[in-house]
């Protein structure tokens, strides 16, 4: 951690642009899904039903969702 602080301070004083993710390197994403499942109940055949699942990233790095599988 101390090494990153030194590198960032040197870069700031030298006027070197930092990569956009410099502050998150070494961190980990943390996906939080407050509602992991949803039951639609009775639905009329042929009717479209829909529900939005809200996911939050509580980690310190970008959360990348690369594959979604429905069940």
Legacy VTK file of the C-alpha trace (Angstrom):
# vtk DataFile Version 3.0
C-alpha trace
ASCII
DATASET POLYDATA
POINTS 71 float
0.000 0.000 0.000
2.805 2.401 0.891
4.441 1.740 -2.498
1.259 2.831 -4.344
1.042 6.009 -2.279
4.659 6.874 -3.091
4.157 6.175 -6.801
0.993 8.296 -6.909
2.635 11.192 -5.071
5.687 11.105 -7.366
3.435 10.986 -10.424
1.362 13.935 -9.189
4.422 16.086 -8.507
6.013 15.090 -11.821
2.809 15.803 -13.748
2.511 12.249 -15.055
-1.069 11.220 -15.879
-2.223 8.180 -13.930
-4.236 5.342 -15.469
-7.976 5.604 -14.750
-7.942 2.447 -12.642
-4.813 3.227 -10.615
-6.842 3.638 -7.436
-8.575 0.264 -7.869
-5.617 -1.904 -8.855
-5.249 -4.729 -6.393
-8.828 -4.340 -5.170
-11.616 -6.810 -5.639
-15.181 -6.405 -6.838
-17.984 -7.424 -4.495
-21.358 -8.110 -6.090
-24.285 -7.529 -3.755
-27.681 -8.737 -4.897
-30.218 -7.889 -2.165
-32.936 -9.898 -3.905
-31.504 -13.147 -5.291
-34.824 -14.592 -6.489
-38.325 -13.442 -7.321
-41.549 -15.452 -7.607
-43.991 -14.141 -10.175
-46.932 -16.149 -8.889
-49.755 -16.990 -11.285
-49.413 -15.579 -14.787
-51.690 -15.861 -17.795
-50.252 -18.053 -20.567
-48.692 -15.903 -23.273
-48.451 -12.883 -20.966
-45.019 -11.338 -20.578
-43.813 -10.997 -17.008
-40.861 -8.891 -15.985
-38.820 -8.104 -12.893
-35.685 -5.970 -12.473
-32.876 -7.253 -10.271
-30.683 -4.479 -8.895
-27.022 -5.340 -8.299
-24.520 -3.150 -6.465
-20.742 -3.289 -6.479
-19.541 -2.732 -2.917
-15.934 -3.638 -3.784
-12.935 -1.525 -4.697
-12.489 -2.713 -8.289
-14.726 -2.655 -11.343
-17.326 -5.413 -11.409
-17.476 -7.107 -14.805
-20.468 -9.266 -15.632
-19.374 -11.492 -18.484
-22.057 -14.186 -18.529
-25.625 -14.466 -17.327
-27.517 -17.737 -17.142
-31.233 -17.917 -16.428
-32.660 -20.807 -14.532
LINES 1 72
71 0 1 2 3 4 5 6 7 8 9 10 11 12 13 14 15 16 17 18 19 20 21 22 23 24 25 26 27 28 29 30 31 32 33 34 35 36 37 38 39 40 41 42 43 44 45 46 47 48 49 50 51 52 53 54 55 56 57 58 59 60 61 62 63 64 65 66 67 68 69 70
